[in-house]
Amino acid sequence: MRKSIISCQSIQINLLLAALFAVSSIFAQEQQAKPTGWTPEELIKIKSVGSVRVAQDGKRVLYTIREAVTDGDESTYRTHIWMANTDGSNAFQFTYGEKSCSDPQWSPDGRQIAFTSSRSGKNNIWLIRVGGGEAEQLTDVKTGVGSYAWSPDGNQIAFMMSDTLTREEEQNQKAKNDARVVDENFKMNHLYVIPTAKNSDGKRVQRQLTIGDFTVGGAFGGGFDWSPDGKTIVFSHVPTPRVNDWPKADISTVDVASREIKSLVNSNAAEFGPLYSPDGKWIAFSKSDDPPTWAFTSRVHLIKADGGEPKPLANSYDQQPSVFGWSADGKSVLFSETYRTISRLGALPVDGGALVWLTTENQMVSNVHLNAAKNYIGFTSETPDSPPEAFVSRVDKLAPVQVSTIQTLPEMALGKTEVIQWPSKDGKQIEGLLTYPVDYQAGEKVPLLVIVHGGPTGVFVQRFIGNRGAYPIAAFASNGYAVLRCNVRGSSGYGREFRYANYNDWGGGDFQDIMTGVDYVVQKGIADPEKLGVMGWSYGGYMTSWVITQTKRFKAASVGAGVTNLMSFTGTADIPGFIPDYFGGEYWDVFENWTSHSAMFNIKGVSTPTLIQHGENDARVPVSQGYELYNALKRQGVETKMVTYPRQPHGIGEPKLLMDAMQRNLDWFGKWIKGDDKMMAR
């Protein structure tokens, strides 16, 4: 009997131990599955917020949420529309489905919402009642709808659409007899209108408003606006859809009833972004310098709606204002602009008075939309340690109210980010953003990664460090790196003189701005001078490829879609006017200037291990630029790896491929700077 009791006790103990082991194993697996720091898989989950639009009555707001979809074979982004009260209450998802719904716009009476979606195949405009229900397809076009806008009375919607193929072109394409001649037979964007109500036959008949040898919008986007009486549309246009034609932008008007087109502004400068005043008597527009330059300067002008001599308003701070509307009383033109590391809102008085800032130097404001009543704005805002959300505010008294709470961050720490300044070699003051490793202790020397922005007129601003991108700042900080993002000379946000300070000097002063920034962080006792890395995309890729020809201080580099050879780049890119503007003429006229600033003509002796990443369908910086660098490094025995991304243009647009790019950068710098040889086995 005693043996039986002991046996039973043993069995119970064993069962208890097994149960405890199972629980502990599950707990251990959960702990192991739970990431301890930011990873590409976590970063790809961060959502984007946009199209924050307040209704005319100021009571409700629409906004869109864009998130990655990576289940199974899918690798895309899906956007849907949300609605909330302007006090932030009663937020709910308004549209659903497998296809994205984007660019929502309230009808003037507030009873309907228009949006665009490709749920029918091509991108078309759809209408839905504010109370919900089934959406109704408004347009049915073959090439897809671009920008669109309600007429003031709500009876029509104007939209942009590219020319369709002719019947002969369709037949030739089907028969594979469709040879194309470069720079001929462009498919232009033109304006159309379509009624929002059906006629007696139950149909809506769209009309083409603009016809001619020009394309509406161009590199500056939609570029059209209804007059307050709904009789006229003002629009900007360029000769062809080529990006290189942006300096030829002009402004015209079209009579909606007669389709008569009249030239309004036509000069050697680029004119774009026209907007009617509330009373319809004036049109505000942006005008570039004359002749236009690629570092880009613009100023807001006013012109009478029926024509005349344009009148310039006061200059904005950076002389690159992005106009988004008029004040309700018609006394000011409203704009957004980069101010150092912040995007701010400002107003330019129509009487010529000085710029008035509407937001502080501490509030990041992006993606601004003014409502139809011109009394509310919707926008997104974020900080380095808080992700973007939707906000609204009255225009007359800015007091932002957060109306979305869509970001659910994992319980992981973020590295602290601060703005720093240092003098460059020539004394010019340079600014940048320094992100510390997670749990950084003062006095600790850590590896430093330098990121160079694109442009070169790009600028690093105080956005959330967990946003998606090829260079995962939050993940770098989780892996023990400090990250320095330099706003080198040539950046926007610091005034016209600073933005033009790199003309004829790529790889000169901007290189010194980077190196003195590195020295500054080293001298502060933060960066380990023996553990440095550098990376950048586009112009940032140019600078990275240049840096490795000038110094061996960096233990590893990553070149993303980099311009490595100024001559071959200009001969193959979609912007052949870009480099001649920056370097004072064509390469056959100033040959030495081009070669002395190209990495490929200074590549001998480079030894820095270099990762190269490039989209295969990149028209801006063709993939051949990456191959030139790759082959030159390989032939010299330099440790290098080149990764190309199918289907991708100048930026990586598919989430799975973006995660791949992020992980490869983490692995590359981990191997060559930290000695962590866990490269992706792909």
ZARODO-224156 format. One record per residue (C-alpha): residue number from 1; residue in one letter; x, y, z. Coordinates in steps of 0.5 Angstrom, whole numbers, plus 500, padded with zeros to 3 digits. Layout:
N
     i   aa    xx    yy    zz
   NUM    A     X     Y     Z
...
end
This chain:
682
     i   aa    xx    yy    zz
     1    M   500   500   500
     2    R   506   505   502
     3    K   509   503   495
     4    S   503   505   492
     5    I   502   512   495
     6    I   509   514   494
     7    S   508   512   487
     8    C   502   516   486
     9    Q   506   522   490
    10    S   511   521   485
    11    I   507   521   479
    12    Q   503   528   482
    13    I   510   531   483
    14    N   512   529   476
    15    L   506   532   473
    16    L   507   538   477
    17    L   514   539   475
    18    A   512   538   467
    19    A   506   543   468
    20    L   511   548   471
    21    F   516   546   465
    22    A   511   547   460
    23    V   509   554   463
    24    S   516   556   464
    25    S   517   554   456
    26    I   511   558   454
    27    F   513   564   458
    28    A   521   563   455
    29    Q   518   563   448
    30    E   514   569   449
    31    Q   520   573   452
    32    Q   524   571   446
    33    A   519   573   441
    34    K   518   579   444
    35    P   523   584   441
    36    T   528   587   446
    37    G   529   593   441
    38    W   527   596   435
    39    T   527   592   429
    40    P   525   593   421
    41    E   519   589   423
    42    E   517   593   428
    43    L   518   600   424
    44    I   514   597   418
    45    K   508   597   423
    46    I   508   605   424
    47    K   502   608   421
    48    S   502   614   416
    49    V   497   620   417
    50    G   495   625   412
    51    S   489   628   408
    52    V   487   632   415
    53    R   481   635   412
    54    V   476   639   417
    55    A   468   640   414
    56    Q   466   647   413
    57    D   462   647   419
    58    G   468   646   423
    59    K   465   640   427
    60    R   468   634   424
    61    V   474   632   421
    62    L   477   627   416
    63    Y   484   624   416
    64    T   487   618   412
    65    I   491   612   416
    66    R   496   608   411
    67    E   499   602   414
    68    A   503   596   411
    69    V   500   590   409
    70    T   505   584   409
    71    D   501   578   410
    72    G   503   572   405
    73    D   504   574   398
    74    E   502   581   399
    75    S   507   587   400
    76    T   503   594   399
    77    Y   500   599   403
    78    R   493   600   405
    79    T   490   607   406
    80    H   483   608   409
    81    I   479   614   411
    82    W   477   616   418
    83    M   472   621   421
    84    A   472   624   428
    85    N   469   630   431
    86    T   474   636   432
    87    D   475   636   439
    88    G   478   629   438
    89    S   471   625   440
    90    N   468   619   436
    91    A   473   617   432
    92    F   472   611   427
    93    Q   474   608   421
    94    F   470   610   415
    95    T   472   606   409
    96    Y   474   599   409
    97    G   476   594   404
    98    E   482   591   400
    99    K   483   597   396
   100    S   485   603   399
   101    C   481   610   399
   102    S   485   616   399
   103    D   484   624   398
   104    P   478   625   402
   105    Q   474   632   400
   106    W   468   634   404
   107    S   462   637   399
   108    P   461   644   400
   109    D   454   643   403
   110    G   458   637   408
   111    R   453   632   406
   112    Q   458   628   402
   113    I   465   626   401
   114    A   469   624   395
   115    F   475   620   395
   116    T   479   616   390
   117    S   480   609   390
   118    S   482   604   385
   119    R   477   599   387
   120    S   474   599   380
   121    G   481   598   377
   122    K   484   605   375
   123    N   484   610   380
   124    N   477   614   380
   125    I   473   618   384
   126    W   468   616   389
   127    L   462   619   393
   128    I   459   617   399
   129    R   454   620   404
   130    V   457   622   410
   131    G   452   618   414
   132    G   455   612   411
   133    G   452   607   406
   134    E   455   604   399
   135    A   460   609   396
   136    E   458   610   388
   137    Q   463   611   383
   138    L   463   618   380
   139    T   468   617   374
   140    D   470   611   370
   141    V   477   613   366
   142    K   482   609   363
   143    T   488   612   366
   144    G   487   614   373
   145    V   484   620   376
   146    G   490   625   379
   147    S   488   631   383
   148    Y   481   633   384
   149    A   477   639   387
   150    W   469   640   388
   151    S   466   646   385
   152    P   464   652   390
   153    D   456   650   389
   154    G   458   642   389
   155    N   455   641   383
   156    Q   461   639   379
   157    I   468   636   380
   158    A   474   638   376
   159    F   480   633   376
   160    M   486   632   372
   161    M   487   626   367
   162    S   492   623   363
   163    D   491   623   355
   164    T   489   615   353
   165    L   492   611   348
   166    T   489   612   341
   167    R   485   606   338
   168    E   491   605   333
   169    E   496   605   339
   170    E   492   600   343
   171    Q   492   596   337
   172    N   500   597   336
   173    Q   501   595   343
   174    K   497   589   343
   175    A   501   587   337
   176    K   507   588   340
   177    N   509   593   334
   178    D   509   599   339
   179    A   516   602   338
   180    R   517   609   342
   181    V   520   615   340
   182    V   524   619   345
   183    D   521   626   347
   184    E   515   625   342
   185    N   508   623   343
   186    F   507   625   350
   187    K   501   623   354
   188    M   499   630   357
   189    N   495   631   363
   190    H   489   635   362
   191    L   483   638   366
   192    Y   476   635   366
   193    V   469   636   370
   194    I   464   632   371
   195    P   457   633   374
   196    T   456   630   381
   197    A   448   629   380
   198    K   446   624   374
   199    N   442   627   368
   200    S   435   625   366
   201    D   438   619   362
   202    G   441   617   369
   203    K   448   619   367
   204    R   454   623   368
   205    V   457   626   362
   206    Q   464   629   363
   207    R   467   634   359
   208    Q   474   636   357
   209    L   476   643   359
   210    T   483   644   357
   211    I   486   642   350
   212    G   493   643   347
   213    D   500   642   347
   214    F   501   643   355
   215    T   500   638   361
   216    V   497   641   367
   217    G   500   641   374
   218    G   507   638   372
   219    A   513   637   377
   220    F   509   642   382
   221    G   503   637   383
   222    G   495   639   381
   223    G   496   646   381
   224    F   489   648   379
   225    D   483   652   383
   226    W   476   654   382
   227    S   474   661   382
   228    P   469   663   388
   229    D   463   664   383
   230    G   465   657   380
   231    K   465   660   373
   232    T   473   659   372
   233    I   479   655   374
   234    V   486   657   374
   235    F   491   652   373
   236    S   499   652   372
   237    H   502   648   366
   238    V   508   646   363
   239    P   510   644   356
   240    T   511   636   357
   241    P   510   632   363
   242    R   518   631   363
   243    V   520   633   370
   244    N   526   637   367
   245    D   521   642   364
   246    W   519   645   371
   247    P   522   651   370
   248    K   517   653   364
   249    A   511   653   368
   250    D   506   658   367
   251    I   499   660   369
   252    S   493   660   365
   253    T   485   660   366
   254    V   480   656   363
   255    D   472   659   362
   256    V   468   652   365
   257    A   462   654   360
   258    S   466   656   354
   259    R   473   652   355
   260    E   476   659   353
   261    I   483   659   355
   262    K   487   665   357
   263    S   494   666   359
   264    L   495   669   366
   265    V   502   669   367
   266    N   508   668   362
   267    S   515   669   364
   268    N   522   666   364
   269    A   521   664   371
   270    A   517   658   373
   271    E   510   660   376
   272    F   505   655   380
   273    G   500   654   385
   274    P   495   659   383
   275    L   489   660   389
   276    Y   483   665   388
   277    S   482   670   394
   278    P   476   669   398
   279    D   472   675   394
   280    G   475   672   387
   281    K   478   679   385
   282    W   486   676   386
   283    I   490   670   385
   284    A   496   668   389
   285    F   501   664   386
   286    S   509   662   387
   287    K   514   665   382
   288    S   521   662   382
   289    D   527   666   381
   290    D   529   668   374
   291    P   532   664   371
   292    P   530   658   375
   293    T   535   655   379
   294    W   535   648   381
   295    A   536   650   388
   296    F   530   653   388
   297    T   528   660   390
   298    S   520   662   390
   299    R   516   668   392
   300    V   509   669   393
   301    H   506   674   388
   302    L   499   677   387
   303    I   495   678   380
   304    K   488   681   379
   305    A   484   675   377
   306    D   483   678   370
   307    G   490   679   369
   308    G   495   685   370
   309    E   502   686   373
   310    P   504   681   378
   311    K   505   684   385
   312    P   510   681   390
   313    L   509   680   397
   314    A   514   680   403
   315    N   520   674   402
   316    S   519   668   407
   317    Y   524   666   411
   318    D   527   660   407
   319    Q   524   663   400
   320    Q   521   657   399
   321    P   514   658   401
   322    S   508   652   400
   323    V   502   656   399
   324    F   496   653   402
   325    G   490   658   402
   326    W   488   665   404
   327    S   485   668   410
   328    A   478   668   411
   329    D   478   676   411
   330    G   483   676   405
   331    K   488   680   408
   332    S   493   674   408
   333    V   496   669   404
   334    L   498   662   408
   335    F   504   658   407
   336    S   508   653   410
   337    E   516   652   410
   338    T   522   649   413
   339    Y   525   653   419
   340    R   531   650   421
   341    T   529   643   423
   342    I   522   645   424
   343    S   516   645   419
   344    R   512   652   421
   345    L   506   656   418
   346    G   506   663   417
   347    A   502   669   413
   348    L   504   674   408
   349    P   500   680   409
   350    V   497   682   402
   351    D   499   689   403
   352    G   506   688   403
   353    G   507   687   410
   354    A   513   683   413
   355    L   512   675   415
   356    V   508   673   421
   357    W   509   666   424
   358    L   503   663   426
   359    T   506   657   429
   360    T   512   657   434
   361    E   519   654   433
   362    N   518   648   437
   363    Q   511   645   434
   364    M   512   641   427
   365    V   507   642   423
   366    S   506   638   416
   367    N   501   636   411
   368    V   497   642   412
   369    H   489   643   409
   370    L   485   649   410
   371    N   477   648   410
   372    A   473   651   405
   373    A   470   656   410
   374    K   478   658   411
   375    N   477   658   419
   376    Y   480   651   420
   377    I   486   647   418
   378    G   488   640   419
   379    F   495   638   419
   380    T   499   632   422
   381    S   505   633   428
   382    E   510   629   431
   383    T   516   629   435
   384    P   523   625   435
   385    D   520   621   440
   386    S   512   621   438
   387    P   509   618   432
   388    P   505   623   427
   389    E   498   624   429
   390    A   492   628   426
   391    F   491   635   429
   392    V   486   641   428
   393    S   486   648   430
   394    R   482   654   428
   395    V   486   659   424
   396    D   485   665   428
   397    K   487   663   434
   398    L   492   657   433
   399    A   491   652   439
   400    P   492   645   436
   401    V   487   639   438
   402    Q   489   632   437
   403    V   484   628   433
   404    S   487   621   432
   405    T   490   616   437
   406    I   492   611   432
   407    Q   499   609   433
   408    T   500   603   438
   409    L   508   603   440
   410    P   511   597   443
   411    E   514   598   450
   412    M   521   599   447
   413    A   525   605   449
   414    L   527   610   444
   415    G   534   614   443
   416    K   534   621   445
   417    T   534   626   440
   418    E   537   633   440
   419    V   539   639   436
   420    I   546   640   436
   421    Q   551   646   432
   422    W   558   646   430
   423    P   563   651   426
   424    S   565   648   420
   425    K   572   648   417
   426    D   571   655   414
   427    G   567   658   420
   428    K   560   657   417
   429    Q   555   654   423
   430    I   552   648   421
   431    E   546   644   425
   432    G   544   637   425
   433    L   540   632   429
   434    L   544   627   434
   435    T   540   621   436
   436    Y   543   617   442
   437    P   543   610   443
   438    V   538   607   448
   439    D   540   608   455
   440    Y   546   612   454
   441    Q   550   614   460
   442    A   554   620   460
   443    G   562   619   458
   444    E   560   613   454
   445    K   564   612   447
   446    V   559   609   442
   447    P   559   607   435
   448    L   557   613   431
   449    L   553   613   424
   450    V   552   619   420
   451    I   546   620   415
   452    V   546   625   409
   453    H   540   627   406
   454    G   538   627   399
   455    G   536   633   395
   456    P   541   636   396
   457    T   536   641   398
   458    G   533   636   403
   459    V   533   637   410
   460    F   533   633   417
   461    V   527   636   421
   462    Q   524   633   428
   463    R   520   627   425
   464    F   519   621   429
   465    I   525   617   429
   466    G   521   610   428
   467    N   518   612   422
   468    R   519   608   416
   469    G   526   608   412
   470    A   532   605   409
   471    Y   536   607   415
   472    P   532   605   421
   473    I   534   610   426
   474    A   530   607   432
   475    A   533   601   430
   476    F   540   603   430
   477    A   539   607   437
   478    S   537   600   440
   479    N   543   597   437
   480    G   548   601   441
   481    Y   549   607   435
   482    A   549   614   436
   483    V   546   617   429
   484    L   548   624   427
   485    R   544   627   421
   486    C   547   633   418
   487    N   544   639   415
   488    V   550   641   411
   489    R   550   647   406
   490    G   545   646   401
   491    S   540   644   405
   492    S   533   648   406
   493    G   531   651   412
   494    Y   537   656   413
   495    G   535   661   408
   496    R   537   662   401
   497    E   545   664   402
   498    F   546   657   405
   499    R   542   653   400
   500    Y   546   656   395
   501    A   553   655   398
   502    N   554   648   395
   503    Y   554   651   388
   504    N   560   649   384
   505    D   562   645   390
   506    W   559   638   392
   507    G   564   634   396
   508    G   567   641   398
   509    G   564   645   404
   510    D   559   640   405
   511    F   564   634   406
   512    Q   567   639   411
   513    D   561   640   414
   514    I   560   632   415
   515    M   567   631   418
   516    T   567   637   423
   517    G   560   634   425
   518    V   564   628   427
   519    D   569   631   430
   520    Y   565   635   434
   521    V   561   629   437
   522    V   568   625   438
   523    Q   570   631   442
   524    K   564   631   446
   525    G   566   624   448
   526    I   560   621   445
   527    A   563   618   439
   528    D   568   612   438
   529    P   573   615   433
   530    E   575   608   431
   531    K   568   606   430
   532    L   565   610   425
   533    G   560   609   419
   534    V   556   613   413
   535    M   550   613   409
   536    G   545   616   405
   537    W   540   616   399
   538    S   540   620   392
   539    Y   545   626   394
   540    G   546   623   400
   541    G   549   617   396
   542    Y   553   622   392
   543    M   556   624   398
   544    T   557   617   401
   545    S   561   615   395
   546    W   565   621   395
   547    V   567   621   402
   548    I   570   614   401
   549    T   574   617   396
   550    Q   577   622   401
   551    T   578   619   407
   552    K   579   612   411
   553    R   576   614   417
   554    F   569   611   416
   555    K   570   603   417
   556    A   563   602   413
   557    A   559   606   408
   558    S   552   604   405
   559    V   550   608   398
   560    G   543   608   397
   561    A   541   610   389
   562    G   547   615   389
   563    V   550   619   384
   564    T   557   617   383
   565    N   558   619   376
   566    L   556   626   374
   567    M   557   626   367
   568    S   553   619   366
   569    F   548   621   371
   570    T   546   627   367
   571    G   546   623   360
   572    T   541   618   363
   573    A   537   621   368
   574    D   530   624   368
   575    I   533   631   370
   576    P   539   633   365
   577    G   538   640   367
   578    F   540   639   374
   579    I   548   638   374
   580    P   549   643   369
   581    D   545   648   373
   582    Y   549   646   380
   583    F   556   646   376
   584    G   556   652   372
   585    G   555   649   365
   586    E   555   643   361
   587    Y   561   638   362
   588    W   563   639   355
   589    D   564   646   357
   590    V   567   645   364
   591    F   570   638   364
   592    E   574   639   370
   593    N   569   641   374
   594    W   565   635   373
   595    T   570   630   374
   596    S   574   633   380
   597    H   567   632   383
   598    S   565   625   381
   599    A   567   619   386
   600    M   568   615   379
   601    F   574   619   377
   602    N   577   619   384
   603    I   575   612   386
   604    K   583   609   386
   605    G   585   607   392
   606    V   578   606   396
   607    S   578   601   401
   608    T   572   602   405
   609    P   567   596   405
   610    T   561   599   402
   611    L   554   596   401
   612    I   550   599   395
   613    Q   542   599   394
   614    H   538   601   388
   615    G   531   601   385
   616    E   532   597   379
   617    N   526   602   376
   618    D   530   608   378
   619    A   529   614   373
   620    R   531   619   377
   621    V   538   616   379
   622    P   539   610   374
   623    V   541   604   377
   624    S   547   604   372
   625    Q   550   609   377
   626    G   550   604   383
   627    Y   553   599   378
   628    E   559   603   376
   629    L   561   604   383
   630    Y   560   597   385
   631    N   565   594   379
   632    A   570   599   381
   633    L   570   597   388
   634    K   570   590   386
   635    R   576   591   381
   636    Q   580   594   387
   637    G   578   588   391
   638    V   574   592   396
   639    E   569   589   400
   640    T   562   591   397
   641    K   555   588   396
   642    M   550   591   391
   643    V   543   589   392
   644    T   538   591   387
   645    Y   530   592   388
   646    P   525   590   383
   647    R   520   594   381
   648    Q   522   600   385
   649    P   523   607   383
   650    H   528   612   386
   651    G   525   610   393
   652    I   523   603   396
   653    G   516   603   395
   654    E   514   596   398
   655    P   514   594   405
   656    K   518   587   405
   657    L   523   590   400
   658    L   524   596   405
   659    M   525   591   411
   660    D   530   588   407
   661    A   534   594   406
   662    M   533   596   413
   663    Q   536   589   415
   664    R   541   589   411
   665    N   544   596   413
   666    L   543   594   420
   667    D   547   587   418
   668    W   553   591   414
   669    F   554   596   420
   670    G   554   591   425
   671    K   559   587   421
   672    W   564   592   419
   673    I   563   597   426
   674    K   561   592   431
   675    G   564   585   429
   676    D   558   582   429
   677    D   558   577   423
   678    K   551   576   422
   679    M   550   578   415
   680    M   543   576   411
   681    A   544   569   408
   682    R   541   572   401
end
